Amino acid sequence: MKMTALRAAVLGALAMSQAHNLAWGADTTTNTAATSATSASADSGLGQVVVTGTGERQQYRQNATSSATRSETPLQELPQSVQVVSRQLIDDLAATRLADVLLYVSGVARQNNFGGLWDNYSIRGFSGSENGGMNILWNGFASNRGYAPPRDMANVESVDFLKGPAAALYGNSEPGGTINVVSKKPQFKSANALDLSIGTNNTYRSAVDSTGALNSEVAYRINAAMEHKGSMRDDVTSQREFLAPAFTWVLSDRTVLNYEGEFLRQKAPLDRGIVAVNGNPGVLPVSRFLGEPRDGDIKMENRNHLLTLEHRLDENWHVRTGVFHKDGSLDGFSTEASALQADNATLRRQRRYRDYSWHDTSLQAELGGKLQTGGIGHEVLVGTEIDWLTLDQRMLRINPSAAAPYAVNIYTPVYGQAQPTPLPNTDTSERQISTALYLQDQVSLSDRWKLLAGVRADSFRSTLNNWRSGATTRQDKSAVSPRLGLTYLITPAWSVYASASKSFRPNSGSDVQGNAFSPETARAAEAGLKFQSQDQRSGATLAVFDITKQNVLTTDPSNPSFSVAAGEVRSKGVELDANAKLGRHWRLTGNLAYTDAYVAKDNTLTVGARLVNVPRVSGSLLAVFEDVDAHGAPFGVGGGASYVGARTGDQAGSFRLPAYATARALAYWQFTPRMKLSLDVNNLFNKRYYTSSYNNLWIMPGDERNAMLALNVRF
């Protein structure tokens, strides 16, 4: 989609929302067709793991999810720690990116994000590769293979964090956890909202959310956003345009067809952050930009399409099928730090040009249903999945010599010097195809004992063509990923669980003999205690875990220019997540995590070395108080704090990122039934901190104190 077309579509969506001029109403369904759609989606939704408008929005606690089992399962019965970030929490945090909610889930840490151009996080210490190592799903389909801009939250209903391995359902992934982003769904009752925001550093954003019925069988939803995002960083700003149309067609009282799309375009410079001087990242101001403004922006486009068909065979059995397609591109120049000279002032820089593109298609088909055998209840799921991925990467690069350095003084940088012309560096084309079959049985042994068993068999084939060298690397591997979990419901309020599972993730490249590496494999054990209040508005999960990952790439001791799949890393820890709605006035959420993630075996790294960017201790707390003023207008005030412990800044352990604590404040006033004014202030006390690093030359500082004022209008 061209820029002008996307801009017109976004503006058209905004105009459409204003033209409706309908009464403000909750996202609930009211007619027979709507009821059919809601029932089909709630009971079975390939990717449609949640339907908006079916629960109370003014609370953080979610009592069920379909992400963990692909069927609606109470959280209290799951033998797994699952944390659901609700739309209410997203709104309270004024979150516009996925990164904005991470601090409010235990054990999640930011990782190197390629200068802010895509999402990269670790869960329980594991993050995988930069382009798709950790599994990020969109409505149940893998969405982070290749490269894509950071996820926009305009059309997000909830974010489900599935702790531990999820390979038994979702295939190759990191063992620490999986994120499933659940989008807002069409509703048959009209509801429209317009958000206008203005913030510090010349940040502006407008967003629209419009839904309603086109006729008695078809409902639509359109989410759109336009944004100019400023920054505390010198010469760093970004632009984005986002459009997400969705349609639900009730073909019959048993069959529902759904389409969801996302179109995102972003322009932003590649910003590697600041450097550490003698291991100290606090020498330079956080605003210091060490790239080259004349390089301009990296341009990224991403397009998602999801089509699902759901059919109920009878009251117990259903079939679901879906096709997901994603394609996009990344294009542009960048100037990046390459070496800090001995004077600790002169920074040599490299210049690169990247031209990346990707195409990713997935097909899923499932049969699920309930049956009884000898008085024992079963909820059975059998499914198959086929994926095709094409990833083309072309890079030009130059790292000038000392005789003609492309350098700046880090204390007084002067931009605008002659720019070297990048030369051919990388030109590869990768083709992947994988097939899978998965089986799952949720067994109700009794009213109190619940068993979850599942297994998935994956077959993976890839071909990597290096067009510069003429070399071709082929890989043909398979893996089996089982999981087994048991839950005991002590009382309606308390339950305990234990589980064990395995996962895998293919390794890219080849060894010195040209043979493909064996996949990474992981095994995990977890046990926990869960609480849920009688009114189901408050709950908590306490979990302990132990995860070991093997076949991690490490240096070949007989040939240091190559790697072997012989490394091992391990993560052990304890996590606590809690949220509550107390009476009419208070809602709270908090978490605390201890994560011991370290190298257990390696040919070059020190055994016991901490994994990069993973704190031992982290936690957060957020509380909001709500009431009405003398005129009956609702208002709310709240605040919270987050803590992130010290982390190693690179895998060699040459420097550390210090621990930090930040505070936030928020307030809103709904001065009419249809208009709400809100204010959010982040990093309230202007604490200097660092979100992540890759090495001592690429350290990303956290935001200084910033504020966002927003007006929400519903009509």
Number of C-alpha atoms within 10 A of each C-alpha: 12 9 11 9 10 17 19 12 16 23 17 13 23 22 12 15 23 17 10 14 13 13 12 15 13 15 22 19 22 11 12 13 23 24 17 20 30 25 15 22 22 19 18 25 31 26 26 24 27 26 24 21 15 13 12 12 16 12 21 25 27 21 17 19 21 22 31 26 19 21 25 19 17 12 23 27 22 27 27 28 27 24 24 23 21 20 21 17 23 22 11 21 20 21 16 19 15 16 17 13 17 16 21 24 27 27 30 27 25 20 23 24 21 16 16 17 21 17 24 25 26 23 25 32 32 27 27 22 13 19 16 20 22 28 28 23 21 21 22 24 23 25 23 23 21 23 24 27 24 18 17 19 23 22 27 20 19 23 24 22 24 20 24 28 30 28 30 27 28 22 27 26 27 30 32 30 26 27 24 24 28 23 24 25 28 31 29 28 17 25 23 26 20 21 18 17 19 19 18 16 14 12 18 19 20 20 23 28 22 25 25 21 20 14 11 13 19 22 25 23 24 26 27 27 28 20 18 17 19 18 17 20 18 14 18 19 18 16 18 21 24 23 25 24 21 23 23 25 22 22 17 13 15 17 19 25 19 25 20 23 18 19 18 24 24 22 22 21 25 23 25 25 25 27 26 21 16 12 14 14 25 17 14 15 13 22 17 18 20 28 27 24 16 15 18 16 21 20 21 23 23 21 19 19 18 21 19 22 20 25 21 20 14 9 9 11 17 22 21 21 21 22 20 24 20 23 20 22 23 21 17 20 23 22 25 23 23 17 17 22 11 8 7 14 16 18 24 22 22 22 24 21 22 18 17 21 22 22 18 23 21 21 18 21 19 20 18 22 20 16 13 11 7 5 10 11 17 20 18 19 22 19 19 19 21 17 19 17 20 20 21 18 18 17 19 17 20 18 21 18 11 9 6 9 15 22 25 21 14 20 15 10 17 12 13 10 11 7 13 16 13 17 14 13 13 16 17 19 19 18 18 18 18 20 18 21 21 23 20 24 21 22 20 19 13 13 8 14 16 21 22 21 19 22 20 23 19 23 16 19 16 21 17 20 18 16 13 11 10 8 11 14 16 19 19 16 16 16 21 18 25 23 23 19 21 21 24 21 18 12 10 12 15 17 22 22 24 21 22 22 24 25 29 28 25 23 19 16 17 18 16 14 7 12 12 21 22 23 22 23 22 24 21 22 20 23 21 21 21 26 20 23 14 10 8 14 19 22 24 23 24 19 22 19 22 21 25 21 25 20 22 22 23 19 18 18 12 9 11 13 10 16 20 21 21 18 20 21 24 24 23 19 20 21 23 22 24 24 24 21 22 13 8 9 12 17 23 22 24 22 23 21 25 20 24 20 25 21 20 19 20 19 16 13 16 15 14 15 17 26 24 29 27 31 27 18 21 26 24 22 19 22 20 19 16 17 14 13 12 6 7 11 14 17 18 18 18 19 21 19 20 20 18 23 17 17 23 23 28 21 17 15 16 12 19 19 25 18 15 16 17 19 20 20 20 21 19 20 20 20 15 12 12 14 16 19 19 20 20 22 21 21 21 18 13 13 15 18 22 24 17 26 27 19 19 22 21 25 25 24 22 16 19 19 18 17 20 18 18 21 18 18 19 22 20
